[in-house]
Amino acid sequence: MTQRSPEEYFRQHDFGSEAATGGGGEFTAAERAFMQKYLGVEEGDILRRIGIDPARAGGAGVAAGLAGGEDEAETLEARLRREPVLQMVGFFLGAQEFAVPTEAVQEVIKYSAPTRLPAAPSFVAGIVNLRGRVTPLVRLRELLGVYEGGGSSASAGEEDKFIIVCRRRGLQMGMMIERVHTMYRVPQQDIDWAIEAHLGISVDFVSGLLKADERLVSIVSVDKILDCVLKR
C-alpha cells in the first residue's frame, strides 16, 4: 500500500470544474426527490435563499451529463471489489480514521454553514449551493456514532472543519469531517469486505476495512448514506 498527500492528489484532478459538478442546469431526479422530501412548501423560498432559481429548466447537456449517475444500477462497492488497486481518501472524525473511495469523491472543501431544513432528520445539517447544485450536508459523526468525550451529539462546525463532496446517482452530497489525513493506494488483497460488529461504531454505513500498517480503517459507504438521505 502506498500513500500520498491529499494536496498531491487533488492538484492532479480538476474536481471543481463545471464539467465535474454539473454547474447548474435543470434539476436531476435525485435532486427533485430530495427537495420534495425535505423542502416541502417552502422549497422556492429556501432555494432562492441559497441562490438557486427554483423554476430553472433547460441545460439539457448538463442534465444528460448527470443522468449517467442517476442510472447506475450497480453499487459502488460491487465495482470496487473487482478493481485490483483502489484509491481512498483517509480522514478523521475525532481520533478515529475512516476512508472513502476517490471514485465517489468530487472535491474536498472547507466547512461552510448550511441553510437548515426544518423537515430534515438531525443527521442532515442542511443544504448549500455548490456551483449551482443543491447539495445536502450530512453529519457523518451522527450516522457513524462517533462523538467526542462520549457525548451523544456533536455541534455542526465545532469539530468538523471540512466537507468531502461526493456525487452518486445524480445527487451531490457533502460529508462533514474534521480533517483529511492522506491518500491511500491500496491493493485489493489489503481490503476486508467482511464487516465485523466489534468495530465499535455503527456498521450500517461501513462497507469494508482497509488494512493500513497495523491499523484497520473503516471504509464509508457513500451509496448507503445516499440511500439513507433519500429514503428517510
C-alpha positions as CSV (number, residue, x, y, z in Angstrom):
1,M,0.0,0.0,0.0
2,T,1.3,3.4,-0.9
3,Q,0.3,6.8,0.5
4,R,0.5,10.4,-0.9
5,S,-0.8,13.7,0.4
6,P,-4.3,14.9,-0.4
7,E,-2.8,18.0,-1.9
8,E,-0.8,16.0,-4.4
9,Y,-3.8,14.0,-5.4
10,F,-6.3,16.9,-5.7
11,R,-3.7,19.0,-7.6
12,Q,-3.8,16.4,-10.4
13,H,-7.6,16.4,-10.7
14,D,-10.0,19.2,-11.7
15,F,-12.8,18.3,-9.3
16,G,-14.1,21.9,-9.2
17,S,-14.9,22.4,-12.8
18,E,-18.4,22.8,-14.2
19,A,-17.9,19.6,-16.2
20,A,-17.3,17.7,-13.0
21,T,-20.1,19.2,-10.9
22,G,-22.9,19.7,-13.5
23,G,-22.8,23.5,-12.9
24,G,-26.5,24.4,-12.8
25,G,-29.0,23.4,-15.5
26,E,-32.2,21.5,-14.8
27,F,-32.6,19.6,-11.5
28,T,-31.8,15.9,-11.6
29,A,-34.4,13.3,-10.5
30,A,-32.5,12.7,-7.3
31,E,-32.3,16.5,-6.5
32,R,-36.1,16.7,-7.1
33,A,-36.7,13.7,-4.8
34,F,-34.6,15.3,-2.1
35,M,-36.3,18.7,-2.4
36,Q,-39.8,17.2,-2.3
37,K,-38.9,15.2,0.8
38,Y,-37.2,17.9,2.8
39,L,-38.0,21.3,1.5
40,G,-41.8,21.0,1.3
41,V,-44.0,24.0,0.7
42,E,-41.0,26.3,1.4
43,E,-39.0,24.9,-1.5
44,G,-39.0,28.1,-3.6
45,D,-38.0,30.4,-0.7
46,I,-35.3,28.1,0.5
47,L,-33.8,27.7,-2.9
48,R,-33.8,31.4,-3.6
49,R,-32.1,31.9,-0.2
50,I,-29.1,29.8,-1.3
51,G,-29.1,31.4,-4.8
52,I,-30.7,28.8,-6.9
53,D,-33.7,29.5,-9.2
54,P,-36.5,27.2,-8.2
55,A,-38.0,27.4,-11.7
56,R,-34.9,26.7,-13.7
57,A,-35.1,24.4,-16.7
58,G,-33.1,23.6,-19.8
59,G,-29.4,22.8,-19.7
60,A,-30.0,19.5,-21.5
61,G,-26.3,18.9,-21.8
62,V,-25.8,19.3,-18.1
63,A,-28.7,17.1,-17.2
64,A,-27.5,14.4,-19.6
65,G,-24.1,14.6,-18.0
66,L,-25.6,13.8,-14.6
67,A,-28.1,11.3,-15.9
68,G,-25.4,8.6,-16.1
69,G,-25.0,8.8,-12.4
70,E,-28.8,8.5,-11.9
71,D,-29.0,5.3,-13.9
72,E,-26.2,3.5,-12.0
73,A,-27.8,0.2,-11.0
74,E,-24.6,-1.4,-9.8
75,T,-23.4,-0.3,-6.3
76,L,-20.1,1.4,-6.0
77,E,-19.0,-1.4,-3.6
78,A,-19.7,-4.0,-6.2
79,R,-17.5,-2.2,-8.7
80,L,-14.7,-1.6,-6.2
81,R,-14.5,-5.3,-5.4
82,R,-13.4,-6.0,-9.0
83,E,-10.6,-3.4,-9.0
84,P,-7.1,-4.7,-8.5
85,V,-6.0,-1.4,-6.9
86,L,-8.2,1.1,-5.1
87,Q,-7.6,4.8,-4.2
88,M,-9.1,6.1,-1.0
89,V,-9.2,9.4,0.8
90,G,-8.4,8.9,4.5
91,F,-10.0,11.4,7.0
92,F,-10.6,11.8,10.7
93,L,-13.6,12.2,13.0
94,G,-12.1,12.8,16.4
95,A,-9.5,10.1,17.0
96,Q,-11.0,7.7,14.5
97,E,-9.8,7.4,10.9
98,F,-12.1,6.5,8.0
99,A,-11.7,6.3,4.3
100,V,-13.9,6.9,1.2
101,P,-13.2,5.7,-2.4
102,T,-11.9,8.5,-4.6
103,E,-14.2,7.3,-7.3
104,A,-17.2,8.8,-5.5
105,V,-15.3,12.0,-4.4
106,Q,-15.7,15.2,-6.3
107,E,-13.6,17.5,-4.1
108,V,-12.8,18.5,-0.5
109,I,-13.7,22.0,0.6
110,K,-13.7,24.0,3.8
111,Y,-16.8,23.8,6.0
112,S,-19.5,26.3,5.1
113,A,-22.6,26.7,7.3
114,P,-25.6,25.3,5.5
115,T,-29.2,26.6,5.3
116,R,-31.1,24.4,7.7
117,L,-34.2,22.4,6.7
118,P,-36.9,22.1,9.4
119,A,-38.3,18.9,8.0
120,A,-34.9,17.1,7.7
121,P,-33.6,14.5,10.2
122,S,-30.9,15.5,12.6
123,F,-28.1,13.9,10.5
124,V,-28.8,16.3,7.6
125,A,-27.3,19.6,8.7
126,G,-29.0,21.4,5.8
127,I,-28.1,22.4,2.2
128,V,-25.6,24.6,0.4
129,N,-25.4,25.8,-3.2
130,L,-22.2,24.3,-4.6
131,R,-21.7,25.5,-8.1
132,G,-25.4,25.6,-8.9
133,R,-26.2,22.1,-7.4
134,V,-28.5,21.5,-4.4
135,T,-26.0,19.9,-2.0
136,P,-27.2,18.4,1.3
137,L,-24.6,18.3,4.1
138,V,-24.5,15.1,6.2
139,R,-23.3,14.9,9.8
140,L,-21.2,11.8,9.4
141,R,-20.4,11.7,13.2
142,E,-24.1,11.1,13.9
143,L,-24.5,8.4,11.3
144,L,-21.4,6.6,12.4
145,G,-22.0,7.2,16.1
146,V,-18.6,8.9,16.6
147,Y,-18.7,11.6,19.4
148,E,-16.1,13.4,21.4
149,G,-15.8,12.7,25.1
150,G,-18.5,10.0,25.0
151,G,-21.3,12.5,24.4
152,S,-24.4,11.9,22.4
153,S,-24.1,14.7,19.8
154,A,-21.7,17.0,18.0
155,S,-22.2,20.6,17.2
156,A,-22.1,21.4,13.5
157,G,-18.9,23.3,12.5
158,E,-17.4,22.9,16.0
159,E,-15.2,19.9,15.2
160,D,-15.9,19.4,11.6
161,K,-13.9,21.8,9.5
162,F,-14.0,20.2,6.1
163,I,-16.5,18.7,3.7
164,I,-15.9,15.7,1.4
165,V,-18.2,16.4,-1.6
166,C,-19.4,13.2,-3.3
167,R,-21.7,12.7,-6.3
168,R,-23.7,9.5,-6.9
169,R,-26.8,8.7,-8.8
170,G,-27.5,12.4,-9.7
171,L,-27.2,13.8,-6.2
172,Q,-24.2,15.9,-4.9
173,M,-23.8,15.4,-1.2
174,G,-21.3,16.7,1.3
175,M,-20.0,14.6,4.3
176,M,-18.8,16.8,7.2
177,I,-15.4,15.7,8.6
178,E,-12.8,17.0,11.0
179,R,-9.7,16.8,8.8
180,V,-8.3,15.0,5.8
181,H,-5.4,12.6,6.6
182,T,-3.8,11.1,3.4
183,M,-4.5,9.4,0.1
184,Y,-4.2,5.6,0.0
185,R,-3.5,3.4,-3.0
186,V,-4.5,0.0,-1.8
187,P,-4.2,-3.4,-3.5
188,Q,-7.4,-5.4,-3.3
189,Q,-5.8,-8.0,-1.0
190,D,-5.5,-5.3,1.7
191,I,-9.3,-4.7,1.8
192,D,-11.5,-6.8,4.0
193,W,-15.1,-6.6,2.8
194,A,-16.5,-8.7,5.6
195,I,-17.8,-6.3,8.2
196,E,-17.4,-7.3,11.9
197,A,-19.7,-5.8,14.5
198,H,-16.9,-5.5,17.0
199,L,-15.6,-2.3,15.3
200,G,-17.2,-0.2,18.0
201,I,-19.1,2.1,15.5
202,S,-22.3,1.7,13.6
203,V,-21.6,-0.7,10.7
204,D,-24.8,0.3,8.7
205,F,-22.7,2.8,6.7
206,V,-19.4,0.9,6.5
207,S,-18.7,-1.3,3.6
208,G,-15.2,-2.7,4.4
209,L,-11.9,-2.4,6.2
210,L,-8.7,-1.0,4.8
211,K,-5.5,-2.5,6.3
212,A,-3.1,0.4,6.9
213,D,0.1,-0.8,8.5
214,E,-1.1,-2.2,11.8
215,R,-4.4,-0.4,11.8
216,L,-7.8,-1.2,10.3
217,V,-9.5,1.9,8.7
218,S,-13.3,1.7,8.1
219,I,-14.4,2.4,4.5
220,V,-17.5,4.6,4.5
221,S,-20.3,3.5,2.1
222,V,-21.4,6.6,0.1
223,D,-24.2,4.6,-1.6
224,K,-25.7,3.6,1.8
225,I,-25.5,7.1,3.1
226,L,-27.2,8.4,0.0
227,D,-30.0,5.8,0.3
228,C,-30.5,6.9,3.9
229,V,-30.7,10.6,2.9
230,L,-33.3,9.9,0.1
231,K,-35.4,7.3,1.8
232,R,-35.9,8.6,5.4
